[in-house]
């Protein structure tokens, strides 16, 4: 059959129209009866920047609703998932607003930001142009190290900063932090907590008004008054940082540490919990309540494990008592503990026909430890009843003995005692006995400016209520320059004498009488006939200008 050209074109046109109609019907059936798996693109703004484009990745159902001429919504339901740049948004359903460039996600919300930060909630309002996410109800944010939980969270995906303002908490391993407000920085893994901050850890319990915490390194940074309770004690500080993993910490601005027996403070305090070391810089203070010791200095190093300390930079140690404390200064002060030897030598009193002398008792056997103190260079000691100086010092808690080395000198009232080495025994911070070895000399200055002097190889002094009561000088021979007085307290003259032993008796803090024993030889010179060459013994040196006159001098 032949067709005209006109009828041929009419038939082709009819077939093409039927094909279009069938194709459109097939497309509608495909949308209504199958999941939408082919990716569609929703452009938020005219910009060609792909980071401002939301791609629909998946949904079981997709609908487009026209609200008015300017508002068109796209709704996705059933495993709904969209993507903007490296960020994906998922939920039970999603509503996209083309004009406003926003997305609302409902139910089981999940934001994945470049596979590094994941955020979950039950509701999300997302501003695409700003990449701002506003999450509500059961919000959780995690960076793989820490998890933030709250009910309201603002999350800027462009800057990686998240913030809650109505209470929340952060869990990092075994550490939990809570606060009224917090800001999280994903690039540095820092969280800034504000208002009612509370950090709980198996080893620490901290409260503060503000606190910065790094979840990667587990570092806590203190930026406001902070109270810390730990296994080792209590810390109050205003600024510093504490590594929760290593136990290393540095505090500033007058930090205070205390436990059941110790009090420590300073401008800068560094802790190392593994080594149990504490270092203090600037206005350092260490109080040992068990041994009744206070140590002050601009640099203190304390070893808690071995119970030692080293103090430098104008240190002062105070052996404190209620009524009478002893102050000690030196270039360097050190204190430690040692175990008592199986055979411990203890100085005890014994009696001979003359007076108390010394012998060694080696019968003690104990495992108790002994605390000792050492002072190096420019040692000064101040007590209300006695003052002393020397080059170095050793003090033992076992018998409360000061051992002074290197030109030691001590003063009691108007008397000065000196020699090569000096042992001073105390009881309740008062002098009880004094032993001077080699080149010993005692000088007593009268109110008239005269100097009574007794010198020998050794000197044994005994105190009563903190004042010198009796002194024995021994030598080969022992020598004396003494100004005796009559019953009316008038000076008779000067007695220059010598003997094996000289006993000196004090009354009312002044020399009352002296007694010579064995090989006595002496001359009494009238006051107006005293030869100038014999007024002073060989080792005479009145050093009153070096005497600490008050405790404040030790702090200079």
HELIX and SHEET records of a PDB file:
HELIX    1   1 UNK A    5  UNK A   33  1                                  29    
HELIX    2   2 UNK A   50  UNK A   52  5                                   3    
HELIX    3   3 UNK A  527  UNK A  529  5                                   3    
HELIX    4   4 UNK A  532  UNK A  534  5                                   3    
HELIX    5   5 UNK A  544  UNK A  546  5                                   3    
HELIX    6   6 UNK A  551  UNK A  555  5                                   5    
SHEET    1   A 4 UNK A  40  UNK A  43  0                                        
SHEET    2   A 4 UNK A  53  UNK A  58 -1                                        
SHEET    3   A 4 UNK A  71  UNK A  84 -1                                        
SHEET    4   A 4 UNK A  61  UNK A  68 -1                                        
SHEET    1   B13 UNK A  40  UNK A  43  0                                        
SHEET    2   B13 UNK A  53  UNK A  58 -1                                        
SHEET    3   B13 UNK A  71  UNK A  84 -1                                        
SHEET    4   B13 UNK A  87  UNK A  97 -1                                        
SHEET    5   B13 UNK A 102  UNK A 113 -1                                        
SHEET    6   B13 UNK A 117  UNK A 127 -1                                        
SHEET    7   B13 UNK A 132  UNK A 142 -1                                        
SHEET    8   B13 UNK A 146  UNK A 156 -1                                        
SHEET    9   B13 UNK A 161  UNK A 164 -1                                        
SHEET   10   B13 UNK A 181  UNK A 185 -1                                        
SHEET   11   B13 UNK A 190  UNK A 200 -1                                        
SHEET   12   B13 UNK A 175  UNK A 179 -1                                        
SHEET   13   B13 UNK A 168  UNK A 172 -1                                        
SHEET    1   C17 UNK A  40  UNK A  43  0                                        
SHEET    2   C17 UNK A  53  UNK A  58 -1                                        
SHEET    3   C17 UNK A  71  UNK A  84 -1                                        
SHEET    4   C17 UNK A  87  UNK A  97 -1                                        
SHEET    5   C17 UNK A 102  UNK A 113 -1                                        
SHEET    6   C17 UNK A 117  UNK A 127 -1                                        
SHEET    7   C17 UNK A 132  UNK A 142 -1                                        
SHEET    8   C17 UNK A 146  UNK A 156 -1                                        
SHEET    9   C17 UNK A 161  UNK A 164 -1                                        
SHEET   10   C17 UNK A 181  UNK A 185 -1                                        
SHEET   11   C17 UNK A 190  UNK A 200 -1                                        
SHEET   12   C17 UNK A 204  UNK A 214 -1                                        
SHEET   13   C17 UNK A 219  UNK A 222 -1                                        
SHEET   14   C17 UNK A 239  UNK A 243 -1                                        
SHEET   15   C17 UNK A 248  UNK A 258 -1                                        
SHEET   16   C17 UNK A 234  UNK A 237 -1                                        
SHEET   17   C17 UNK A 226  UNK A 230 -1                                        
SHEET    1   D29 UNK A  40  UNK A  43  0                                        
SHEET    2   D29 UNK A  53  UNK A  58 -1                                        
SHEET    3   D29 UNK A  71  UNK A  84 -1                                        
SHEET    4   D29 UNK A  87  UNK A  97 -1                                        
SHEET    5   D29 UNK A 102  UNK A 113 -1                                        
SHEET    6   D29 UNK A 117  UNK A 127 -1                                        
SHEET    7   D29 UNK A 132  UNK A 142 -1                                        
SHEET    8   D29 UNK A 146  UNK A 156 -1                                        
SHEET    9   D29 UNK A 161  UNK A 164 -1                                        
SHEET   10   D29 UNK A 181  UNK A 185 -1                                        
SHEET   11   D29 UNK A 190  UNK A 200 -1                                        
SHEET   12   D29 UNK A 204  UNK A 214 -1                                        
SHEET   13   D29 UNK A 219  UNK A 222 -1                                        
SHEET   14   D29 UNK A 239  UNK A 243 -1                                        
SHEET   15   D29 UNK A 248  UNK A 258 -1                                        
SHEET   16   D29 UNK A 262  UNK A 272 -1                                        
SHEET   17   D29 UNK A 277  UNK A 288 -1                                        
SHEET   18   D29 UNK A 293  UNK A 303 -1                                        
SHEET   19   D29 UNK A 308  UNK A 319 -1                                        
SHEET   20   D29 UNK A 326  UNK A 339 -1                                        
SHEET   21   D29 UNK A 369  UNK A 382 -1                                        
SHEET   22   D29 UNK A 387  UNK A 396 -1                                        
SHEET   23   D29 UNK A 401  UNK A 412 -1                                        
SHEET   24   D29 UNK A 415  UNK A 427 -1                                        
SHEET   25   D29 UNK A 430  UNK A 445 -1                                        
SHEET   26   D29 UNK A 451  UNK A 464 -1                                        
SHEET   27   D29 UNK A 467  UNK A 482 -1                                        
SHEET   28   D29 UNK A 493  UNK A 507 -1                                        
SHEET   29   D29 UNK A 510  UNK A 517 -1                                        
SHEET    1   E29 UNK A  40  UNK A  43  0                                        
SHEET    2   E29 UNK A  53  UNK A  58 -1                                        
SHEET    3   E29 UNK A  71  UNK A  84 -1                                        
SHEET    4   E29 UNK A  87  UNK A  97 -1                                        
SHEET    5   E29 UNK A 102  UNK A 113 -1                                        
SHEET    6   E29 UNK A 117  UNK A 127 -1                                        
SHEET    7   E29 UNK A 132  UNK A 142 -1                                        
SHEET    8   E29 UNK A 146  UNK A 156 -1                                        
SHEET    9   E29 UNK A 161  UNK A 164 -1                                        
SHEET   10   E29 UNK A 181  UNK A 185 -1                                        
SHEET   11   E29 UNK A 190  UNK A 200 -1                                        
SHEET   12   E29 UNK A 204  UNK A 214 -1                                        
SHEET   13   E29 UNK A 219  UNK A 222 -1                                        
SHEET   14   E29 UNK A 239  UNK A 243 -1                                        
SHEET   15   E29 UNK A 248  UNK A 258 -1                                        
SHEET   16   E29 UNK A 262  UNK A 272 -1                                        
SHEET   17   E29 UNK A 277  UNK A 288 -1                                        
SHEET   18   E29 UNK A 293  UNK A 303 -1                                        
SHEET   19   E29 UNK A 308  UNK A 319 -1                                        
SHEET   20   E29 UNK A 326  UNK A 339 -1                                        
SHEET   21   E29 UNK A 369  UNK A 382 -1                                        
SHEET   22   E29 UNK A 387  UNK A 396 -1                                        
SHEET   23   E29 UNK A 401  UNK A 412 -1                                        
SHEET   24   E29 UNK A 415  UNK A 427 -1                                        
SHEET   25   E29 UNK A 430  UNK A 445 -1                                        
SHEET   26   E29 UNK A 451  UNK A 464 -1                                        
SHEET   27   E29 UNK A 467  UNK A 482 -1                                        
SHEET   28   E29 UNK A 493  UNK A 507 -1                                        
SHEET   29   E29 UNK A 521  UNK A 526 -1                                        
SHEET    1   F 2 UNK A 344  UNK A 351  0                                        
SHEET    2   F 2 UNK A 356  UNK A 364 -1                                        
END                                                                             
